[in-house]
Amino acid sequence: MDILYLMILCSVSLAAVFLVVFIIYARKGQFEDDESPAVRILFDSGEIKEKDKSDNKEDPKEKGENNKIEDKSE
């Protein structure tokens, strides 16, 4: 029965710590911007560059370890 009291005390204290941390970060404005992460994915960042389809030459440096296995199986 003593372990039950210990577990209740630990869970209530852990919940209190999480509540205090949440209140601190809510006051700092951590959760204010809830719209831009959902909209940010819609914009093209331009970081991903596609290869030209007319260029059929393969550079051996661009082949990774996974492509080496495919070359052996052909």
JOSUL-V308764 format. One record per backbone hydrogen bond with DSSP energy under -1.0 kcal/mol. CO is the residue of the C=O (numbers start at 1). NH is the residue of the N-H. If there is no record, write none. Layout:
co=CO nh=NH
co=CO nh=NH
This chain:
co=1 nh=5
co=2 nh=6
co=3 nh=7
co=4 nh=8
co=5 nh=9
co=6 nh=10
co=7 nh=11
co=8 nh=12
co=9 nh=13
co=10 nh=14
co=11 nh=15
co=12 nh=16
co=13 nh=17
co=14 nh=18
co=15 nh=19
co=16 nh=20
co=17 nh=21
co=18 nh=22
co=19 nh=23
co=20 nh=24
co=21 nh=25
co=22 nh=26
co=23 nh=27
co=24 nh=28
co=25 nh=30
co=29 nh=32
co=32 nh=34
co=35 nh=39
co=36 nh=40
co=39 nh=42
co=59 nh=62
co=64 nh=68
co=65 nh=69
co=66 nh=70
co=67 nh=71
co=68 nh=72
co=69 nh=73
